Amino acid sequence: MKKLLLTAGLALLTPLAIAKGAADFPSKPIRIVVPFTAGSGSDTGARVYGEILSRFLGQPVVVENKPGGSGLIAIQTVKAAEPDGHTIMLASNSPMTVNTVVFKKLAYDPVKEFRPVSGLGRGPLAFVVNADSPYKTIHDLAEAARTGKRSLTVGNYSAGYHLVAAWFGTVTGAEVTHVPYKGGAQMMNDLIGGQLDTGAIDFGGALPLIKEGRLRALAITSGERHPDFPDVPTMKESGFPEFETYVWTSLFVRAETPDDITEKLADAMQKVLETDEAKAYQATIPSTVMRFGPDQMRKFQLAEIERFRSVAKAAGIDPQ
């Protein structure tokens, strides 16, 4: 009888404890886990938004960089954390859409094991070269490979960039040797040092070095030229009409995170994105803000999975 009463008491206590936890959230510092190295575009965004978010929630927000494994290291970090909203993952299109297309077996399910909190931004990729590179256009680059009967070394730092680099080889007819990195910063250093022919990179992440004249963008993957860089053509303008793709970022939590905690985070992030400070940061990057709440972000994520399946098919890439 005592055992039955104890069990019943615990059953009653559990919902109360959950409710109390939701009401008190956040009760400790929040961490945003970023699957890229410090200094990347995603890392910078996490730090800017995280600082503003901390003021809305009344707790410090700490950014942790967990690069490598096409986002798997960051994902494992979040999966190992309590589903209480205090650990958030800043995820990009690679771990949340591309990986499920290019890998036969994943150690996680990006849809079933994670739930969106808020979209952040969407922007083009760029193919960049050393500022002293003899290649002025995408066609120069591809022709050098063909006439020299050699493979182009193309840097990338996630499955998404690898996929786009493979697509580049398919449409240009150039043989491509993929050179993987853990993050964009190391790849850009090797580009500057002349150790790569080109790199597929988030345009926003490469901007500081492009402005400094250390890197040059040959083309971007958006549908239109960027207004701040009118001399940089799109891949579509370069003769590849189907070559349009973007990188995007969003915040996710574990799927088991209570609804009210997720909603509290989502509401706070919508306020963050509307602050003057956030808008000032957004004005410095070549991306479009995605003010998507949890439901809209989920619909977008599912549509992106189908889109990247089409990209993989065009690139002749089968799941490995």
matplotlib code that plots the C-alpha trace (Angstrom):
import matplotlib.pyplot as plt

x = [0.0, 2.8, 4.5, 1.3, 0.9, 4.5, 4.1, 1.0, 2.7, 5.6, 3.2, 1.5, 4.8, 6.3, 3.8, 4.1, 7.9, 7.8, 5.3, 7.5, 10.5, 8.8, 7.6, 11.1, 12.9, 15.6, 17.1, 20.7, 23.0, 22.0, 24.5, 24.3, 26.2, 27.7, 28.9, 31.6, 34.8, 35.1, 35.1, 32.8, 29.7, 27.4, 29.6, 29.4, 25.6, 25.3, 27.3, 25.5, 22.0, 23.1, 24.1, 20.7, 18.8, 20.5, 19.0, 15.5, 15.8, 17.8, 20.5, 24.0, 24.1, 27.4, 28.5, 30.3, 32.1, 31.9, 33.1, 33.7, 31.9, 29.5, 27.8, 27.7, 29.9, 27.6, 24.5, 25.9, 26.6, 23.0, 21.6, 23.5, 22.1, 18.9, 15.9, 15.1, 15.8, 19.1, 21.1, 20.3, 21.9, 22.6, 22.2, 22.7, 21.3, 24.0, 23.2, 19.5, 18.7, 21.8, 23.1, 19.9, 20.2, 23.9, 24.4, 22.6, 22.9, 22.9, 23.4, 20.5, 17.2, 17.1, 13.3, 12.3, 15.0, 15.1, 12.5, 12.9, 12.9, 13.5, 14.9, 17.9, 19.0, 19.5, 22.2, 24.2, 27.3, 30.3, 33.2, 36.2, 39.9, 43.1, 43.2, 46.3, 44.7, 44.8, 41.2, 38.7, 35.6, 34.1, 34.9, 38.5, 38.7, 37.0, 39.0, 42.3, 41.4, 40.4, 43.3, 45.8, 44.3, 44.2, 41.8, 40.7, 41.3, 38.0, 37.8, 34.6, 33.8, 30.5, 28.4, 26.4, 29.4, 30.8, 27.5, 27.7, 31.3, 30.4, 27.6, 30.1, 32.2, 29.2, 28.0, 31.4, 32.8, 35.9, 37.4, 37.2, 39.2, 37.4, 39.5, 37.5, 38.0, 36.5, 35.6, 35.7, 38.5, 41.2, 40.0, 40.2, 43.7, 44.7, 43.0, 45.0, 48.1, 47.5, 47.0, 43.6, 42.3, 38.9, 36.6, 32.8, 31.9, 29.2, 29.4, 28.8, 31.7, 34.1, 33.1, 35.7, 38.5, 36.9, 36.6, 40.3, 41.3, 42.7, 40.1, 38.0, 34.6, 34.1, 30.4, 27.6, 24.7, 21.7, 19.2, 20.3, 23.5, 24.1, 23.5, 26.7, 28.8, 27.3, 30.5, 30.1, 27.9, 25.6, 26.2, 23.0, 24.5, 27.7, 25.8, 24.4, 20.7, 19.7, 22.6, 20.8, 21.2, 21.6, 22.9, 20.7, 20.8, 18.2, 18.0, 16.9, 16.4, 15.9, 12.5, 11.6, 11.8, 8.4, 6.2, 6.0, 9.8, 10.2, 7.5, 9.2, 12.5, 10.8, 9.0, 12.2, 14.0, 11.4, 11.9, 15.7, 15.5, 13.5, 15.9, 17.9, 21.1, 20.1, 19.0, 22.4, 24.2, 21.9, 22.8, 26.4, 25.8, 24.6, 21.8, 18.0, 16.6, 14.3, 11.8, 10.3, 8.7, 8.8, 5.9, 7.0, 10.7, 9.6, 7.8, 10.8, 13.2, 11.1, 10.9, 14.7, 15.3, 13.4, 15.2, 18.6, 17.5, 17.1, 20.5, 22.2, 20.5, 21.8, 25.3, 25.1, 25.6, 24.2, 23.9, 27.0]
y = [0.0, 2.4, 1.6, 2.4, 5.7, 6.6, 5.8, 7.9, 10.7, 10.7, 10.6, 13.7, 15.4, 15.0, 17.3, 19.8, 19.7, 20.2, 23.1, 24.7, 24.3, 25.9, 28.8, 29.4, 29.1, 30.0, 29.1, 29.0, 30.2, 29.2, 27.8, 28.0, 25.2, 26.1, 23.4, 25.8, 27.3, 30.7, 33.6, 32.0, 33.8, 31.5, 31.9, 35.7, 35.6, 33.4, 35.8, 38.9, 37.3, 35.5, 38.7, 40.3, 37.2, 37.2, 40.6, 39.3, 36.1, 37.5, 34.8, 34.8, 33.1, 31.4, 30.3, 26.9, 26.0, 22.3, 22.0, 18.8, 15.7, 17.7, 19.0, 15.7, 16.8, 19.7, 17.5, 14.9, 17.6, 18.8, 15.3, 14.6, 17.7, 17.8, 18.8, 21.7, 24.6, 25.6, 24.0, 25.4, 24.4, 26.9, 24.6, 25.2, 23.5, 20.9, 19.0, 19.6, 18.9, 18.0, 15.2, 13.3, 13.4, 12.5, 9.9, 6.5, 6.2, 9.1, 8.9, 11.2, 12.2, 16.0, 16.0, 13.6, 14.4, 18.2, 20.9, 24.4, 27.5, 30.3, 30.9, 33.3, 34.0, 32.8, 33.9, 32.8, 30.7, 32.1, 30.5, 32.5, 32.6, 34.2, 37.9, 37.2, 34.3, 34.4, 33.2, 36.1, 34.1, 30.6, 29.8, 30.7, 28.3, 25.5, 26.0, 25.9, 22.5, 21.2, 22.6, 21.7, 18.2, 18.4, 18.4, 21.6, 21.6, 23.0, 23.6, 23.0, 22.6, 20.7, 18.3, 21.2, 22.9, 19.6, 19.0, 22.4, 21.9, 18.6, 20.3, 22.9, 20.1, 18.5, 21.7, 23.0, 19.6, 20.2, 17.4, 18.4, 17.2, 18.0, 19.3, 19.2, 21.5, 21.8, 25.4, 28.3, 30.2, 27.6, 27.1, 30.9, 30.9, 28.2, 30.1, 33.2, 31.1, 29.8, 26.2, 25.8, 26.7, 27.8, 27.3, 27.1, 29.2, 31.3, 34.7, 36.4, 34.6, 35.6, 39.3, 40.7, 39.2, 40.2, 43.8, 43.7, 42.6, 39.2, 37.1, 37.6, 36.2, 34.7, 34.1, 33.8, 31.2, 33.5, 34.3, 37.9, 39.9, 41.4, 45.1, 45.8, 43.7, 44.5, 43.3, 39.7, 37.7, 34.9, 31.3, 31.6, 34.6, 32.7, 30.2, 27.7, 28.6, 26.0, 26.8, 28.6, 27.6, 29.1, 28.5, 29.1, 29.0, 28.3, 27.6, 24.1, 22.3, 18.7, 17.4, 16.5, 20.1, 21.2, 23.2, 26.2, 26.5, 26.2, 28.9, 31.2, 30.8, 31.4, 34.5, 35.9, 35.3, 37.1, 40.1, 39.7, 39.8, 43.0, 45.0, 47.9, 46.1, 43.0, 45.0, 46.9, 43.5, 42.2, 45.2, 44.1, 40.6, 39.6, 37.4, 37.7, 37.5, 34.5, 35.5, 32.0, 30.7, 26.9, 25.8, 27.9, 26.8, 23.2, 23.5, 25.3, 22.6, 19.8, 21.7, 22.2, 18.5, 17.9, 20.7, 19.3, 15.9, 17.6, 19.3, 15.9, 14.3, 17.1, 16.6, 12.8, 12.2, 9.1, 8.6, 7.1]
z = [0.0, 0.9, -2.4, -4.3, -2.5, -3.2, -6.9, -7.1, -5.3, -7.8, -10.7, -9.3, -8.6, -12.0, -13.9, -11.2, -11.4, -15.2, -14.9, -12.3, -14.4, -17.4, -15.3, -13.9, -17.3, -17.7, -14.3, -15.4, -18.2, -21.7, -24.2, -27.9, -29.6, -33.0, -35.4, -36.8, -35.7, -34.0, -36.4, -39.0, -40.1, -38.1, -35.0, -35.3, -35.6, -32.6, -30.5, -31.6, -31.1, -28.0, -26.3, -27.1, -26.0, -22.6, -21.9, -22.7, -20.7, -17.8, -18.0, -19.7, -23.1, -23.9, -27.3, -27.6, -30.8, -31.7, -35.3, -37.2, -38.5, -40.8, -37.6, -35.8, -32.9, -32.2, -32.6, -30.2, -27.6, -27.8, -27.7, -24.5, -22.8, -20.8, -22.9, -20.8, -23.2, -21.7, -24.5, -28.0, -31.3, -34.0, -37.0, -40.7, -43.8, -43.7, -40.5, -40.6, -44.3, -46.4, -44.3, -44.5, -48.3, -48.7, -45.9, -45.9, -42.1, -39.7, -35.9, -35.5, -37.2, -37.9, -37.9, -35.2, -32.6, -32.9, -33.0, -34.5, -32.3, -34.7, -38.2, -38.4, -41.9, -45.4, -47.8, -50.9, -51.1, -53.0, -55.0, -53.9, -54.9, -53.7, -54.6, -56.7, -58.5, -62.3, -62.5, -62.9, -63.7, -63.1, -66.7, -66.2, -63.3, -65.2, -68.3, -66.4, -65.1, -68.6, -70.5, -67.8, -67.5, -63.8, -60.9, -59.2, -55.4, -53.9, -50.2, -48.2, -44.5, -44.3, -46.3, -47.8, -49.2, -50.4, -52.2, -53.9, -54.8, -56.5, -58.3, -59.6, -61.0, -62.7, -64.4, -65.5, -66.5, -64.4, -62.3, -58.6, -55.6, -52.4, -49.5, -46.3, -43.3, -39.9, -40.4, -42.8, -41.1, -41.7, -45.3, -46.0, -44.6, -47.1, -49.9, -49.0, -48.9, -52.4, -51.3, -52.9, -56.3, -54.9, -52.0, -51.6, -48.7, -47.0, -48.7, -45.4, -43.8, -46.6, -46.7, -44.4, -46.4, -49.7, -48.5, -47.4, -50.9, -49.7, -51.4, -54.6, -55.3, -58.7, -58.4, -55.8, -55.8, -55.2, -57.9, -58.2, -57.6, -54.2, -54.2, -52.3, -54.7, -58.2, -59.9, -58.6, -61.0, -60.0, -61.1, -63.2, -65.0, -65.5, -67.7, -65.2, -65.1, -62.5, -60.1, -57.3, -53.7, -50.2, -46.8, -43.8, -40.1, -37.4, -33.7, -32.6, -29.3, -28.5, -29.5, -25.9, -24.8, -23.3, -25.6, -23.3, -23.0, -26.7, -27.2, -24.6, -26.5, -29.9, -28.6, -27.2, -30.5, -32.5, -30.3, -30.6, -34.4, -34.3, -32.1, -33.5, -32.5, -34.5, -37.5, -37.4, -37.5, -40.3, -42.4, -42.4, -43.8, -47.3, -46.1, -45.7, -42.2, -41.6, -38.9, -38.9, -35.7, -34.9, -37.2, -40.2, -39.7, -39.7, -43.0, -44.5, -43.2, -44.8, -48.1, -48.0, -47.7, -50.9, -52.6, -51.7, -52.9, -56.3, -56.0, -55.2, -58.2, -60.4, -59.0, -59.5, -55.8, -54.2, -50.4, -49.0]

ax = plt.figure().add_subplot(projection="3d")
ax.plot(x, y, z, "-o")
ax.set_aspect("equal")
plt.show()
